[in-house]
C-alpha cells in the first residue's frame, strides 16, 4: 500500500474523467558549500505536495500542498493535445539502495570530510596558484506515489549524491576558471565510488600543467578525439533535445527553441558509428526510474541507430501524433509541475576499439578532454565547444597541452565525421532545463571517446 494512497484515491474520485493521474511528490535536499576549506553555508529544503492531471476535452493540471484544495477547474480552453495513447498503465515500485545511508553521518561529520578534501587539494605541490576552490556537496531524496485511472499504483524512491567544484587558478600570466561535477544515485558510498578526492587532485594537476605549459594551436582542419565529457554534452544537447517529440511538434518553441528534426527532417544524421541511446534504467544513474509519471514502464530508447534517426522520446500525448506508442519518457521535476517528455540518461554507445587504437591512426590532431564552455542554437543544429583540458596529438601520441581550441560545426556535419568510438563508457551528472514554468530535472550524460576526422579547429 502507498503511504498516501487514501489521499490519491480520494482525489481520483473527485475527478471523474476518462484519464486521471494523481501524484504525491516529495523532494528533500541538503547542500553544503565550502570556500578554500571554510564553511560557506548549509541549505536544507523540502518540497512536497499533490497534483492531478486529467482529460476533460483539453488536458488540465492542478497542484497544491494540500490535497483538499484540489478541485476540477471550470475554466474552458483549447488544448494542443489531439489525443491520448491509451495503453494500460502498469503498477509497481522502484527504488535505489543506499548502501551507506545519507543520514548515517551527521552534518558536522560531512563538513569535516569536505574540509579534509579541500585542504588536501589546496596543499598540492603545483607551480600555479589556486585562488579559489568552492566545494559543494548536495544530497537529495526524491519520492513519488502515483495512482492512474484509479487502478494503477506506482511508487518510486531515488536518493542522489552530487559533488561539484569551482576552481580559479592563475599561473604563467594566465587565469582560468573551471567547473566540474560528479554524481550518482545511491547513498554516501557514492563519494568513494566516484573517487571524488582523486578526481579533484587530478584536475588541479592537469590545470596546473595547462597553465604552465599550454601552447596555442594553429587553426585548420584536423582529426579530433572527444572524451566522454564532450560526447556526453553532445549526446544530450544535439541529440536528446531535438528528439523530444513535444519539441518536434513545436511545444517548446517559445521556451527553448525548436528541433532540426522538425525543420530539416534529416534522414541521416551521422556516420554508421553513431548510435545514441536514452535509458532511464541504467543502475546508479541520476536519471534513474523504472516507471514513468504516466504509468508506462521505462526502457532503453535508441534515438540514433547507425547514423539514422530511429525513435523519438514520447509520452502518452505525443505518441498518437506520430502513430506510435508512449516509450515511458514522461517525468515531472516536482509536485507543482506537469509531466513532460524528458531525457533521462542520454549517451553515445561504445564500440570495440581501445583508446590507444583511436590515437594510433591520428597523424595530427587534438584531444578534447574537457570543455570550458559550449554553445548550441535554438534548432540544436549549430554547436561550438571551447576546450579546457586539451592536448596535441601527433603520430598517435598525446603531447603537450594546447590553449583553448574550438570545435564548431553543425550536428550532422560533426556526427558524420565520426569514424571510430572506443570501448569505454563514462557518465556525468547534469540538470536538464525545460518547460514553462521551468523544470530542472536530474540526468546523466556520457559516452565513449570518439574520433572525428578532418573537422575545423579554431582558436580564440
LINLIN-V690462 format. One line per field, one symbol per residue. burial: 1 if it has 24 or more other ideal C-beta (glycine too) atoms within 12 Angstrom, else 0. Layout:
burial: ???
This chain:
burial: 0101101110110010101111111111111111111010000000111111111100111110001001000000000010011010111001010100010010000110111011001101010111011111111111111111110111111111111111111000010101111111111101100101101110111111111101001000011111111111111111111111111110110001111111000100111011111111110111111111111111111111001011111111111011011111111111111111111111111110001001100101111111110101101110111111111110000100111111111111111111111101111111111110001011111111111110111100
